[in-house]
């Protein structure tokens, strides 16, 4: 009976992980950057991290979701920093 419960719990975690990943596959947040605005850059990164945290909040502790949260935040942080360095934070910026 214990093995059946373990399998049930694992199945539930996998289903929850699928829901979590689907929610992360949508737009997380709209972030705008101004070239040279370091405070705005930090705020944009915090906004992105908060958006991810909100999306995964119902799935915290899920062993299939938890390992992806920090790498996902790191990926988006790097993208924000890259866009800021390239001056592409605002529409029409080059």
PyMOL Python script that loads the backbone (N, CA, C, O; Angstrom):
from pymol import cmd

cmd.read_pdbstr("""\
ATOM      1  N   UNK A   1       0.821  -1.198   0.000  1.00  0.00           N
ATOM      2  CA  UNK A   1       0.000   0.000   0.000  1.00  0.00           C
ATOM      3  C   UNK A   1       0.862   1.258   0.000  1.00  0.00           C
ATOM      4  O   UNK A   1       0.500   2.264  -0.609  1.00  0.00           O
ATOM      5  N   UNK A   2       1.999   1.198   0.682  1.00  0.00           N
ATOM      6  CA  UNK A   2       2.886   2.359   0.742  1.00  0.00           C
ATOM      7  C   UNK A   2       3.418   2.717  -0.644  1.00  0.00           C
ATOM      8  O   UNK A   2       3.537   3.894  -0.984  1.00  0.00           O
ATOM      9  N   UNK A   3       3.735   1.708  -1.433  1.00  0.00           N
ATOM     10  CA  UNK A   3       4.234   1.960  -2.794  1.00  0.00           C
ATOM     11  C   UNK A   3       3.159   2.624  -3.653  1.00  0.00           C
ATOM     12  O   UNK A   3       3.468   3.491  -4.470  1.00  0.00           O
ATOM     13  N   UNK A   4       1.930   2.232  -3.478  1.00  0.00           N
ATOM     14  CA  UNK A   4       0.836   2.833  -4.229  1.00  0.00           C
ATOM     15  C   UNK A   4       0.718   4.303  -3.855  1.00  0.00           C
ATOM     16  O   UNK A   4       0.524   5.147  -4.730  1.00  0.00           O
ATOM     17  N   UNK A   5       0.833   4.622  -2.574  1.00  0.00           N
ATOM     18  CA  UNK A   5       0.750   6.014  -2.125  1.00  0.00           C
ATOM     19  C   UNK A   5       1.927   6.821  -2.673  1.00  0.00           C
ATOM     20  O   UNK A   5       1.754   7.971  -3.077  1.00  0.00           O
ATOM     21  N   UNK A   6       3.116   6.228  -2.690  1.00  0.00           N
ATOM     22  CA  UNK A   6       4.285   6.914  -3.254  1.00  0.00           C
ATOM     23  C   UNK A   6       4.071   7.217  -4.729  1.00  0.00           C
ATOM     24  O   UNK A   6       4.377   8.316  -5.192  1.00  0.00           O
ATOM     25  N   UNK A   7       3.552   6.256  -5.460  1.00  0.00           N
ATOM     26  CA  UNK A   7       3.284   6.465  -6.884  1.00  0.00           C
ATOM     27  C   UNK A   7       2.216   7.530  -7.085  1.00  0.00           C
ATOM     28  O   UNK A   7       2.327   8.355  -7.993  1.00  0.00           O
ATOM     29  N   UNK A   8       1.194   7.522  -6.258  1.00  0.00           N
ATOM     30  CA  UNK A   8       0.145   8.533  -6.345  1.00  0.00           C
ATOM     31  C   UNK A   8       0.729   9.921  -6.084  1.00  0.00           C
ATOM     32  O   UNK A   8       0.437  10.868  -6.813  1.00  0.00           O
ATOM     33  N   UNK A   9       1.551  10.038  -5.047  1.00  0.00           N
ATOM     34  CA  UNK A   9       2.166  11.323  -4.719  1.00  0.00           C
ATOM     35  C   UNK A   9       3.089  11.798  -5.840  1.00  0.00           C
ATOM     36  O   UNK A   9       3.111  12.982  -6.174  1.00  0.00           O
ATOM     37  N   UNK A  10       3.849  10.870  -6.416  1.00  0.00           N
ATOM     38  CA  UNK A  10       4.743  11.232  -7.511  1.00  0.00           C
ATOM     39  C   UNK A  10       3.928  11.695  -8.717  1.00  0.00           C
ATOM     40  O   UNK A  10       4.271  12.689  -9.357  1.00  0.00           O
ATOM     41  N   UNK A  11       2.861  10.983  -9.021  1.00  0.00           N
ATOM     42  CA  UNK A  11       2.012  11.372 -10.148  1.00  0.00           C
ATOM     43  C   UNK A  11       1.450  12.772  -9.919  1.00  0.00           C
ATOM     44  O   UNK A  11       1.403  13.589 -10.839  1.00  0.00           O
ATOM     45  N   UNK A  12       1.032  13.037  -8.712  1.00  0.00           N
ATOM     46  CA  UNK A  12       0.486  14.359  -8.396  1.00  0.00           C
ATOM     47  C   UNK A  12       1.551  15.447  -8.543  1.00  0.00           C
ATOM     48  O   UNK A  12       1.265  16.533  -9.047  1.00  0.00           O
ATOM     49  N   UNK A  13       2.766  15.159  -8.107  1.00  0.00           N
ATOM     50  CA  UNK A  13       3.848  16.130  -8.253  1.00  0.00           C
ATOM     51  C   UNK A  13       4.168  16.380  -9.724  1.00  0.00           C
ATOM     52  O   UNK A  13       4.439  17.516 -10.114  1.00  0.00           O
ATOM     53  N   UNK A  14       4.140  15.345 -10.530  1.00  0.00           N
ATOM     54  CA  UNK A  14       4.400  15.510 -11.966  1.00  0.00           C
ATOM     55  C   UNK A  14       3.298  16.355 -12.600  1.00  0.00           C
ATOM     56  O   UNK A  14       3.584  17.244 -13.403  1.00  0.00           O
ATOM     57  N   UNK A  15       2.049  16.088 -12.250  1.00  0.00           N
ATOM     58  CA  UNK A  15       0.944  16.890 -12.780  1.00  0.00           C
ATOM     59  C   UNK A  15       1.069  18.348 -12.341  1.00  0.00           C
ATOM     60  O   UNK A  15       0.849  19.257 -13.141  1.00  0.00           O
ATOM     61  N   UNK A  16       1.417  18.574 -11.082  1.00  0.00           N
ATOM     62  CA  UNK A  16       1.618  19.939 -10.592  1.00  0.00           C
ATOM     63  C   UNK A  16       2.778  20.607 -11.322  1.00  0.00           C
ATOM     64  O   UNK A  16       2.707  21.789 -11.659  1.00  0.00           O
ATOM     65  N   UNK A  17       3.839  19.856 -11.565  1.00  0.00           N
ATOM     66  CA  UNK A  17       4.993  20.405 -12.281  1.00  0.00           C
ATOM     67  C   UNK A  17       4.587  20.830 -13.688  1.00  0.00           C
ATOM     68  O   UNK A  17       5.026  21.874 -14.170  1.00  0.00           O
ATOM     69  N   UNK A  18       3.766  20.041 -14.337  1.00  0.00           N
ATOM     70  CA  UNK A  18       3.279  20.408 -15.674  1.00  0.00           C
ATOM     71  C   UNK A  18       2.505  21.712 -15.622  1.00  0.00           C
ATOM     72  O   UNK A  18       2.678  22.573 -16.485  1.00  0.00           O
ATOM     73  N   UNK A  19       1.654  21.866 -14.620  1.00  0.00           N
ATOM     74  CA  UNK A  19       0.909  23.125 -14.464  1.00  0.00           C
ATOM     75  C   UNK A  19       1.862  24.284 -14.205  1.00  0.00           C
ATOM     76  O   UNK A  19       1.683  25.369 -14.758  1.00  0.00           O
ATOM     77  N   UNK A  20       2.864  24.067 -13.379  1.00  0.00           N
ATOM     78  CA  UNK A  20       3.834  25.123 -13.076  1.00  0.00           C
ATOM     79  C   UNK A  20       4.578  25.537 -14.336  1.00  0.00           C
ATOM     80  O   UNK A  20       4.727  26.730 -14.598  1.00  0.00           O
ATOM     81  N   UNK A  21       5.043  24.583 -15.113  1.00  0.00           N
ATOM     82  CA  UNK A  21       5.812  24.909 -16.312  1.00  0.00           C
ATOM     83  C   UNK A  21       4.938  25.582 -17.368  1.00  0.00           C
ATOM     84  O   UNK A  21       5.411  26.452 -18.099  1.00  0.00           O
ATOM     85  N   UNK A  22       3.670  25.186 -17.454  1.00  0.00           N
ATOM     86  CA  UNK A  22       2.757  25.869 -18.376  1.00  0.00           C
ATOM     87  C   UNK A  22       2.561  27.322 -17.951  1.00  0.00           C
ATOM     88  O   UNK A  22       2.520  28.215 -18.797  1.00  0.00           O
ATOM     89  N   UNK A  23       2.442  27.559 -16.657  1.00  0.00           N
ATOM     90  CA  UNK A  23       2.245  28.941 -16.197  1.00  0.00           C
ATOM     91  C   UNK A  23       3.494  29.783 -16.453  1.00  0.00           C
ATOM     92  O   UNK A  23       3.389  30.987 -16.689  1.00  0.00           O
ATOM     93  N   UNK A  24       4.663  29.167 -16.410  1.00  0.00           N
ATOM     94  CA  UNK A  24       5.910  29.888 -16.670  1.00  0.00           C
ATOM     95  C   UNK A  24       6.153  30.076 -18.162  1.00  0.00           C
ATOM     96  O   UNK A  24       6.999  30.878 -18.558  1.00  0.00           O
ATOM     97  N   UNK A  25       5.422  29.348 -18.986  1.00  0.00           N
ATOM     98  CA  UNK A  25       5.600  29.436 -20.430  1.00  0.00           C
ATOM     99  C   UNK A  25       4.848  30.637 -20.998  1.00  0.00           C
ATOM    100  O   UNK A  25       4.947  30.927 -22.191  1.00  0.00           O
ATOM    101  N   UNK A  26       4.106  31.325 -20.158  1.00  0.00           N
ATOM    102  CA  UNK A  26       3.371  32.516 -20.585  1.00  0.00           C
ATOM    103  C   UNK A  26       4.187  33.754 -20.233  1.00  0.00           C
ATOM    104  O   UNK A  26       5.252  33.667 -19.621  1.00  0.00           O
ATOM    105  N   UNK A  27       3.668  34.889 -20.627  1.00  0.00           N
ATOM    106  CA  UNK A  27       4.335  36.149 -20.288  1.00  0.00           C
ATOM    107  C   UNK A  27       4.413  36.273 -18.764  1.00  0.00           C
ATOM    108  O   UNK A  27       3.415  36.121 -18.060  1.00  0.00           O
ATOM    109  N   UNK A  28       5.613  36.551 -18.278  1.00  0.00           N
ATOM    110  CA  UNK A  28       5.805  36.686 -16.837  1.00  0.00           C
ATOM    111  C   UNK A  28       5.520  38.098 -16.356  1.00  0.00           C
ATOM    112  O   UNK A  28       4.794  38.306 -15.384  1.00  0.00           O
ATOM    113  N   UNK A  29       6.103  39.063 -17.053  1.00  0.00           N
ATOM    114  CA  UNK A  29       5.943  40.464 -16.657  1.00  0.00           C
ATOM    115  C   UNK A  29       6.420  41.338 -17.805  1.00  0.00           C
ATOM    116  O   UNK A  29       7.251  40.922 -18.612  1.00  0.00           O
ATOM    117  N   UNK A  30       5.893  42.543 -17.870  1.00  0.00           N
ATOM    118  CA  UNK A  30       6.392  43.527 -18.826  1.00  0.00           C
ATOM    119  C   UNK A  30       7.358  44.417 -18.066  1.00  0.00           C
ATOM    120  O   UNK A  30       7.010  45.038 -17.062  1.00  0.00           O
ATOM    121  N   UNK A  31       8.563  44.460 -18.566  1.00  0.00           N
ATOM    122  CA  UNK A  31       9.623  45.211 -17.894  1.00  0.00           C
ATOM    123  C   UNK A  31      10.221  46.189 -18.884  1.00  0.00           C
ATOM    124  O   UNK A  31      10.543  45.823 -20.015  1.00  0.00           O
ATOM    125  N   UNK A  32      10.370  47.434 -18.460  1.00  0.00           N
ATOM    126  CA  UNK A  32      11.039  48.400 -19.322  1.00  0.00           C
ATOM    127  C   UNK A  32      12.285  48.902 -18.597  1.00  0.00           C
ATOM    128  O   UNK A  32      12.310  49.039 -17.374  1.00  0.00           O
ATOM    129  N   UNK A  33      13.291  49.163 -19.378  1.00  0.00           N
ATOM    130  CA  UNK A  33      14.574  49.619 -18.850  1.00  0.00           C
ATOM    131  C   UNK A  33      14.952  50.938 -19.506  1.00  0.00           C
ATOM    132  O   UNK A  33      14.621  51.196 -20.663  1.00  0.00           O
ATOM    133  N   UNK A  34      15.637  51.748 -18.758  1.00  0.00           N
ATOM    134  CA  UNK A  34      16.190  52.981 -19.319  1.00  0.00           C
ATOM    135  C   UNK A  34      17.706  52.868 -19.267  1.00  0.00           C
ATOM    136  O   UNK A  34      18.277  52.571 -18.217  1.00  0.00           O
ATOM    137  N   UNK A  35      18.339  53.098 -20.374  1.00  0.00           N
ATOM    138  CA  UNK A  35      19.801  53.001 -20.392  1.00  0.00           C
ATOM    139  C   UNK A  35      20.427  53.875 -19.303  1.00  0.00           C
ATOM    140  O   UNK A  35      20.087  55.049 -19.156  1.00  0.00           O
ATOM    141  N   UNK A  36      21.330  53.289 -18.560  1.00  0.00           N
ATOM    142  CA  UNK A  36      22.050  54.011 -17.522  1.00  0.00           C
ATOM    143  C   UNK A  36      21.319  54.131 -16.200  1.00  0.00           C
ATOM    144  O   UNK A  36      21.853  54.724 -15.263  1.00  0.00           O
ATOM    145  N   UNK A  37      20.115  53.588 -16.092  1.00  0.00           N
ATOM    146  CA  UNK A  37      19.331  53.677 -14.860  1.00  0.00           C
ATOM    147  C   UNK A  37      19.560  52.416 -14.029  1.00  0.00           C
ATOM    148  O   UNK A  37      18.820  51.440 -14.159  1.00  0.00           O
ATOM    149  N   UNK A  38      20.589  52.438 -13.172  1.00  0.00           N
ATOM    150  CA  UNK A  38      20.931  51.235 -12.408  1.00  0.00           C
ATOM    151  C   UNK A  38      19.846  50.878 -11.390  1.00  0.00           C
ATOM    152  O   UNK A  38      19.601  49.699 -11.137  1.00  0.00           O
ATOM    153  N   UNK A  39      19.200  51.882 -10.809  1.00  0.00           N
ATOM    154  CA  UNK A  39      18.111  51.600  -9.873  1.00  0.00           C
ATOM    155  C   UNK A  39      16.945  50.943 -10.605  1.00  0.00           C
ATOM    156  O   UNK A  39      16.317  50.020 -10.085  1.00  0.00           O
ATOM    157  N   UNK A  40      16.662  51.421 -11.807  1.00  0.00           N
ATOM    158  CA  UNK A  40      15.604  50.828 -12.611  1.00  0.00           C
ATOM    159  C   UNK A  40      15.952  49.413 -13.037  1.00  0.00           C
ATOM    160  O   UNK A  40      15.078  48.550 -13.121  1.00  0.00           O
ATOM    161  N   UNK A  41      17.221  49.178 -13.303  1.00  0.00           N
ATOM    162  CA  UNK A  41      17.684  47.847 -13.678  1.00  0.00           C
ATOM    163  C   UNK A  41      17.474  46.872 -12.520  1.00  0.00           C
ATOM    164  O   UNK A  41      16.970  45.765 -12.711  1.00  0.00           O
ATOM    165  N   UNK A  42      17.864  47.294 -11.324  1.00  0.00           N
ATOM    166  CA  UNK A  42      17.669  46.444 -10.143  1.00  0.00           C
ATOM    167  C   UNK A  42      16.185  46.195  -9.898  1.00  0.00           C
ATOM    168  O   UNK A  42      15.787  45.087  -9.538  1.00  0.00           O
ATOM    169  N   UNK A  43      15.368  47.230 -10.093  1.00  0.00           N
ATOM    170  CA  UNK A  43      13.923  47.076  -9.918  1.00  0.00           C
ATOM    171  C   UNK A  43      13.353  46.100 -10.941  1.00  0.00           C
ATOM    172  O   UNK A  43      12.474  45.303 -10.613  1.00  0.00           O
ATOM    173  N   UNK A  44      13.843  46.154 -12.171  1.00  0.00           N
ATOM    174  CA  UNK A  44      13.370  45.245 -13.219  1.00  0.00           C
ATOM    175  C   UNK A  44      13.708  43.798 -12.865  1.00  0.00           C
ATOM    176  O   UNK A  44      12.895  42.896 -13.066  1.00  0.00           O
ATOM    177  N   UNK A  45      14.893  43.587 -12.345  1.00  0.00           N
ATOM    178  CA  UNK A  45      15.295  42.228 -11.955  1.00  0.00           C
ATOM    179  C   UNK A  45      14.425  41.742 -10.800  1.00  0.00           C
ATOM    180  O   UNK A  45      13.972  40.598 -10.803  1.00  0.00           O
ATOM    181  N   UNK A  46      14.189  42.604  -9.816  1.00  0.00           N
ATOM    182  CA  UNK A  46      13.325  42.218  -8.691  1.00  0.00           C
ATOM    183  C   UNK A  46      11.903  41.931  -9.175  1.00  0.00           C
ATOM    184  O   UNK A  46      11.259  40.998  -8.697  1.00  0.00           O
ATOM    185  N   UNK A  47      11.420  42.728 -10.118  1.00  0.00           N
ATOM    186  CA  UNK A  47      10.078  42.528 -10.670  1.00  0.00           C
ATOM    187  C   UNK A  47       9.982  41.175 -11.370  1.00  0.00           C
ATOM    188  O   UNK A  47       8.995  40.457 -11.212  1.00  0.00           O
ATOM    189  N   UNK A  48      11.000  40.836 -12.133  1.00  0.00           N
ATOM    190  CA  UNK A  48      11.011  39.557 -12.834  1.00  0.00           C
ATOM    191  C   UNK A  48      11.049  38.404 -11.831  1.00  0.00           C
ATOM    192  O   UNK A  48      10.320  37.423 -11.981  1.00  0.00           O
ATOM    193  N   UNK A  49      11.892  38.520 -10.817  1.00  0.00           N
ATOM    194  CA  UNK A  49      11.985  37.454  -9.814  1.00  0.00           C
ATOM    195  C   UNK A  49      10.672  37.301  -9.053  1.00  0.00           C
ATOM    196  O   UNK A  49      10.247  36.183  -8.762  1.00  0.00           O
ATOM    197  N   UNK A  50      10.033  38.414  -8.733  1.00  0.00           N
ATOM    198  CA  UNK A  50       8.745  38.360  -8.032  1.00  0.00           C
ATOM    199  C   UNK A  50       7.675  37.716  -8.908  1.00  0.00           C
ATOM    200  O   UNK A  50       6.828  36.973  -8.412  1.00  0.00           O
ATOM    201  N   UNK A  51       7.714  37.997 -10.199  1.00  0.00           N
ATOM    202  CA  UNK A  51       6.745  37.394 -11.125  1.00  0.00           C
ATOM    203  C   UNK A  51       6.920  35.880 -11.160  1.00  0.00           C
ATOM    204  O   UNK A  51       5.937  35.139 -11.140  1.00  0.00           O
ATOM    205  N   UNK A  52       8.154  35.425 -11.212  1.00  0.00           N
ATOM    206  CA  UNK A  52       8.423  33.981 -11.191  1.00  0.00           C
ATOM    207  C   UNK A  52       7.957  33.392  -9.869  1.00  0.00           C
ATOM    208  O   UNK A  52       7.315  32.342  -9.848  1.00  0.00           O
ATOM    209  N   UNK A  53       8.273  34.060  -8.767  1.00  0.00           N
ATOM    210  CA  UNK A  53       7.861  33.559  -7.454  1.00  0.00           C
ATOM    211  C   UNK A  53       6.342  33.427  -7.351  1.00  0.00           C
ATOM    212  O   UNK A  53       5.835  32.461  -6.780  1.00  0.00           O
ATOM    213  N   UNK A  54       5.616  34.404  -7.905  1.00  0.00           N
ATOM    214  CA  UNK A  54       4.147  34.329  -7.876  1.00  0.00           C
ATOM    215  C   UNK A  54       3.651  33.135  -8.681  1.00  0.00           C
ATOM    216  O   UNK A  54       2.729  32.433  -8.264  1.00  0.00           O
ATOM    217  N   UNK A  55       4.269  32.909  -9.835  1.00  0.00           N
ATOM    218  CA  UNK A  55       3.818  31.807 -10.692  1.00  0.00           C
ATOM    219  C   UNK A  55       4.072  30.440 -10.053  1.00  0.00           C
ATOM    220  O   UNK A  55       3.260  29.527 -10.196  1.00  0.00           O
ATOM    221  N   UNK A  56       5.193  30.300  -9.352  1.00  0.00           N
ATOM    222  CA  UNK A  56       5.536  28.993  -8.798  1.00  0.00           C
ATOM    223  C   UNK A  56       5.126  28.820  -7.340  1.00  0.00           C
ATOM    224  O   UNK A  56       5.307  27.743  -6.773  1.00  0.00           O
ATOM    225  N   UNK A  57       4.577  29.860  -6.729  1.00  0.00           N
ATOM    226  CA  UNK A  57       4.205  29.789  -5.311  1.00  0.00           C
ATOM    227  C   UNK A  57       3.359  28.554  -4.970  1.00  0.00           C
ATOM    228  O   UNK A  57       3.626  27.897  -3.964  1.00  0.00           O
ATOM    229  N   UNK A  58       2.353  28.225  -5.777  1.00  0.00           N
ATOM    230  CA  UNK A  58       1.547  27.050  -5.434  1.00  0.00           C
ATOM    231  C   UNK A  58       2.316  25.730  -5.550  1.00  0.00           C
ATOM    232  O   UNK A  58       1.841  24.692  -5.087  1.00  0.00           O
ATOM    233  N   UNK A  59       3.490  25.767  -6.160  1.00  0.00           N
ATOM    234  CA  UNK A  59       4.235  24.540  -6.429  1.00  0.00           C
ATOM    235  C   UNK A  59       5.553  24.463  -5.668  1.00  0.00           C
ATOM    236  O   UNK A  59       6.370  23.578  -5.926  1.00  0.00           O
ATOM    237  N   UNK A  60       5.767  25.393  -4.722  1.00  0.00           N
ATOM    238  CA  UNK A  60       7.002  25.390  -3.926  1.00  0.00           C
ATOM    239  C   UNK A  60       7.119  24.054  -3.196  1.00  0.00           C
ATOM    240  O   UNK A  60       6.141  23.521  -2.672  1.00  0.00           O
ATOM    241  N   UNK A  61       8.308  23.545  -3.178  1.00  0.00           N
ATOM    242  CA  UNK A  61       8.556  22.265  -2.524  1.00  0.00           C
ATOM    243  C   UNK A  61       8.404  21.074  -3.459  1.00  0.00           C
ATOM    244  O   UNK A  61       8.798  19.961  -3.110  1.00  0.00           O
ATOM    245  N   UNK A  62       7.837  21.294  -4.644  1.00  0.00           N
ATOM    246  CA  UNK A  62       7.696  20.212  -5.603  1.00  0.00           C
ATOM    247  C   UNK A  62       9.086  19.862  -6.126  1.00  0.00           C
ATOM    248  O   UNK A  62       9.798  20.719  -6.650  1.00  0.00           O
ATOM    249  N   UNK A  63       9.454  18.618  -5.979  1.00  0.00           N
ATOM    250  CA  UNK A  63      10.821  18.219  -6.340  1.00  0.00           C
ATOM    251  C   UNK A  63      11.115  18.303  -7.829  1.00  0.00           C
ATOM    252  O   UNK A  63      12.277  18.267  -8.236  1.00  0.00           O
ATOM    253  N   UNK A  64      10.079  18.415  -8.637  1.00  0.00           N
ATOM    254  CA  UNK A  64      10.290  18.563 -10.074  1.00  0.00           C
ATOM    255  C   UNK A  64      10.362  20.024 -10.492  1.00  0.00           C
ATOM    256  O   UNK A  64      10.918  20.337 -11.545  1.00  0.00           O
ATOM    257  N   UNK A  65       9.817  20.910  -9.696  1.00  0.00           N
ATOM    258  CA  UNK A  65       9.779  22.334 -10.016  1.00  0.00           C
ATOM    259  C   UNK A  65      10.918  23.085  -9.343  1.00  0.00           C
ATOM    260  O   UNK A  65      11.587  23.908  -9.969  1.00  0.00           O
ATOM    261  N   UNK A  66      11.130  22.802  -8.086  1.00  0.00           N
ATOM    262  CA  UNK A  66      12.084  23.561  -7.261  1.00  0.00           C
ATOM    263  C   UNK A  66      13.467  23.726  -7.901  1.00  0.00           C
ATOM    264  O   UNK A  66      14.018  24.825  -7.853  1.00  0.00           O
ATOM    265  N   UNK A  67      14.048  22.678  -8.497  1.00  0.00           N
ATOM    266  CA  UNK A  67      15.393  22.832  -9.068  1.00  0.00           C
ATOM    267  C   UNK A  67      15.480  23.802 -10.249  1.00  0.00           C
ATOM    268  O   UNK A  67      16.576  24.228 -10.612  1.00  0.00           O
ATOM    269  N   UNK A  68      14.340  24.158 -10.853  1.00  0.00           N
ATOM    270  CA  UNK A  68      14.350  25.027 -12.030  1.00  0.00           C
ATOM    271  C   UNK A  68      14.150  26.503 -11.702  1.00  0.00           C
ATOM    272  O   UNK A  68      14.349  27.359 -12.565  1.00  0.00           O
ATOM    273  N   UNK A  69      13.763  26.809 -10.479  1.00  0.00           N
ATOM    274  CA  UNK A  69      13.423  28.192 -10.144  1.00  0.00           C
ATOM    275  C   UNK A  69      14.640  29.107 -10.217  1.00  0.00           C
ATOM    276  O   UNK A  69      14.600  30.119 -10.916  1.00  0.00           O
ATOM    277  N   UNK A  70      15.703  28.780  -9.522  1.00  0.00           N
ATOM    278  CA  UNK A  70      16.888  29.648  -9.530  1.00  0.00           C
ATOM    279  C   UNK A  70      17.510  29.738 -10.923  1.00  0.00           C
ATOM    280  O   UNK A  70      17.814  30.845 -11.365  1.00  0.00           O
ATOM    281  N   UNK A  71      17.713  28.627 -11.635  1.00  0.00           N
ATOM    282  CA  UNK A  71      18.258  28.761 -12.999  1.00  0.00           C
ATOM    283  C   UNK A  71      17.380  29.609 -13.919  1.00  0.00           C
ATOM    284  O   UNK A  71      17.896  30.324 -14.779  1.00  0.00           O
ATOM    285  N   UNK A  72      16.066  29.534 -13.747  1.00  0.00           N
ATOM    286  CA  UNK A  72      15.175  30.350 -14.568  1.00  0.00           C
ATOM    287  C   UNK A  72      15.353  31.831 -14.232  1.00  0.00           C
ATOM    288  O   UNK A  72      15.419  32.672 -15.127  1.00  0.00           O
ATOM    289  N   UNK A  73      15.429  32.139 -12.949  1.00  0.00           N
ATOM    290  CA  UNK A  73      15.665  33.525 -12.534  1.00  0.00           C
ATOM    291  C   UNK A  73      17.008  34.017 -13.073  1.00  0.00           C
ATOM    292  O   UNK A  73      17.114  35.143 -13.559  1.00  0.00           O
ATOM    293  N   UNK A  74      18.025  33.170 -12.983  1.00  0.00           N
ATOM    294  CA  UNK A  74      19.354  33.547 -13.484  1.00  0.00           C
ATOM    295  C   UNK A  74      19.320  33.814 -14.985  1.00  0.00           C
ATOM    296  O   UNK A  74      19.951  34.753 -15.469  1.00  0.00           O
ATOM    297  N   UNK A  75      18.582  32.985 -15.716  1.00  0.00           N
ATOM    298  CA  UNK A  75      18.470  33.146 -17.171  1.00  0.00           C
ATOM    299  C   UNK A  75      17.825  34.487 -17.519  1.00  0.00           C
ATOM    300  O   UNK A  75      18.328  35.222 -18.368  1.00  0.00           O
ATOM    301  N   UNK A  76      16.715  34.800 -16.862  1.00  0.00           N
ATOM    302  CA  UNK A  76      16.032  36.062 -17.140  1.00  0.00           C
ATOM    303  C   UNK A  76      16.841  37.260 -16.660  1.00  0.00           C
ATOM    304  O   UNK A  76      16.825  38.312 -17.300  1.00  0.00           O
ATOM    305  N   UNK A  77      17.539  37.116 -15.556  1.00  0.00           N
ATOM    306  CA  UNK A  77      18.401  38.193 -15.068  1.00  0.00           C
ATOM    307  C   UNK A  77      19.483  38.484 -16.104  1.00  0.00           C
ATOM    308  O   UNK A  77      19.741  39.644 -16.426  1.00  0.00           O
ATOM    309  N   UNK A  78      20.110  37.444 -16.621  1.00  0.00           N
ATOM    310  CA  UNK A  78      21.150  37.621 -17.638  1.00  0.00           C
ATOM    311  C   UNK A  78      20.582  38.301 -18.880  1.00  0.00           C
ATOM    312  O   UNK A  78      21.238  39.153 -19.479  1.00  0.00           O
ATOM    313  N   UNK A  79      19.357  37.921 -19.267  1.00  0.00           N
ATOM    314  CA  UNK A  79      18.733  38.540 -20.442  1.00  0.00           C
ATOM    315  C   UNK A  79      18.451  40.020 -20.196  1.00  0.00           C
ATOM    316  O   UNK A  79      18.649  40.847 -21.086  1.00  0.00           O
ATOM    317  N   UNK A  80      17.994  40.353 -18.998  1.00  0.00           N
ATOM    318  CA  UNK A  80      17.732  41.753 -18.664  1.00  0.00           C
ATOM    319  C   UNK A  80      19.030  42.545 -18.685  1.00  0.00           C
ATOM    320  O   UNK A  80      19.081  43.643 -19.239  1.00  0.00           O
ATOM    321  N   UNK A  81      20.074  41.996 -18.086  1.00  0.00           N
ATOM    322  CA  UNK A  81      21.365  42.683 -18.074  1.00  0.00           C
ATOM    323  C   UNK A  81      21.914  42.855 -19.484  1.00  0.00           C
ATOM    324  O   UNK A  81      22.492  43.892 -19.809  1.00  0.00           O
ATOM    325  N   UNK A  82      21.735  41.849 -20.311  1.00  0.00           N
ATOM    326  CA  UNK A  82      22.201  41.916 -21.698  1.00  0.00           C
ATOM    327  C   UNK A  82      21.458  43.010 -22.473  1.00  0.00           C
ATOM    328  O   UNK A  82      22.067  43.783 -23.214  1.00  0.00           O
ATOM    329  N   UNK A  83      20.144  43.061 -22.293  1.00  0.00           N
ATOM    330  CA  UNK A  83      19.364  44.098 -22.986  1.00  0.00           C
ATOM    331  C   UNK A  83      19.739  45.484 -22.475  1.00  0.00           C
ATOM    332  O   UNK A  83      19.819  46.435 -23.253  1.00  0.00           O
ATOM    333  N   UNK A  84      19.966  45.599 -21.184  1.00  0.00           N
ATOM    334  CA  UNK A  84      20.350  46.900 -20.621  1.00  0.00           C
ATOM    335  C   UNK A  84      21.702  47.327 -21.169  1.00  0.00           C
ATOM    336  O   UNK A  84      21.895  48.496 -21.503  1.00  0.00           O
ATOM    337  N   UNK A  85      22.633  46.396 -21.262  1.00  0.00           N
ATOM    338  CA  UNK A  85      23.958  46.711 -21.774  1.00  0.00           C
ATOM    339  C   UNK A  85      23.909  47.114 -23.251  1.00  0.00           C
ATOM    340  O   UNK A  85      24.715  47.920 -23.715  1.00  0.00           O
ATOM    341  N   UNK A  86      22.957  46.542 -23.971  1.00  0.00           N
ATOM    342  CA  UNK A  86      22.817  46.847 -25.396  1.00  0.00           C
ATOM    343  C   UNK A  86      21.953  48.087 -25.622  1.00  0.00           C
ATOM    344  O   UNK A  86      21.809  48.547 -26.755  1.00  0.00           O
ATOM    345  N   UNK A  87      21.380  48.627 -24.546  1.00  0.00           N
ATOM    346  CA  UNK A  87      20.531  49.817 -24.688  1.00  0.00           C
ATOM    347  C   UNK A  87      19.187  49.518 -25.299  1.00  0.00           C
ATOM    348  O   UNK A  87      18.613  50.374 -25.972  1.00  0.00           O
ATOM    349  N   UNK A  88      18.660  48.303 -25.080  1.00  0.00           N
ATOM    350  CA  UNK A  88      17.401  47.893 -25.695  1.00  0.00           C
ATOM    351  C   UNK A  88      16.266  47.828 -24.690  1.00  0.00           C
ATOM    352  O   UNK A  88      15.310  47.078 -24.887  1.00  0.00           O
ATOM    353  N   UNK A  89      16.354  48.592 -23.625  1.00  0.00           N
ATOM    354  CA  UNK A  89      15.328  48.520 -22.599  1.00  0.00           C
ATOM    355  C   UNK A  89      14.042  49.226 -22.962  1.00  0.00           C
ATOM    356  O   UNK A  89      12.967  48.793 -22.548  1.00  0.00           O
ATOM    357  N   UNK A  90      14.119  50.274 -23.705  1.00  0.00           N
ATOM    358  CA  UNK A  90      12.935  51.052 -24.054  1.00  0.00           C
ATOM    359  C   UNK A  90      12.565  50.820 -25.509  1.00  0.00           C
ATOM    360  O   UNK A  90      13.441  50.610 -26.347  1.00  0.00           O
ATOM    361  N   UNK A  91      11.278  50.857 -25.815  1.00  0.00           N
ATOM    362  CA  UNK A  91      10.901  50.738 -27.223  1.00  0.00           C
ATOM    363  C   UNK A  91      11.555  51.851 -28.038  1.00  0.00           C
ATOM    364  O   UNK A  91      11.535  53.018 -27.647  1.00  0.00           O
ATOM    365  N   UNK A  92      12.115  51.483 -29.138  1.00  0.00           N
ATOM    366  CA  UNK A  92      12.755  52.450 -30.003  1.00  0.00           C
ATOM    367  C   UNK A  92      14.200  52.715 -29.655  1.00  0.00           C
ATOM    368  O   UNK A  92      14.886  53.432 -30.384  1.00  0.00           O
ATOM    369  N   UNK A  93      14.684  52.150 -28.550  1.00  0.00           N
ATOM    370  CA  UNK A  93      16.101  52.334 -28.194  1.00  0.00           C
ATOM    371  C   UNK A  93      16.946  51.459 -29.087  1.00  0.00           C
ATOM    372  O   UNK A  93      16.499  50.412 -29.555  1.00  0.00           O
ATOM    373  N   UNK A  94      18.162  51.892 -29.319  1.00  0.00           N
ATOM    374  CA  UNK A  94      19.030  51.060 -30.160  1.00  0.00           C
ATOM    375  C   UNK A  94      20.161  50.491 -29.356  1.00  0.00           C
ATOM    376  O   UNK A  94      20.996  49.764 -29.893  1.00  0.00           O
TER     377      UNK A  94
END
""", "prot")
cmd.dss("prot")
cmd.show_as("cartoon", "prot")
cmd.util.cbc("prot")
cmd.orient("prot")
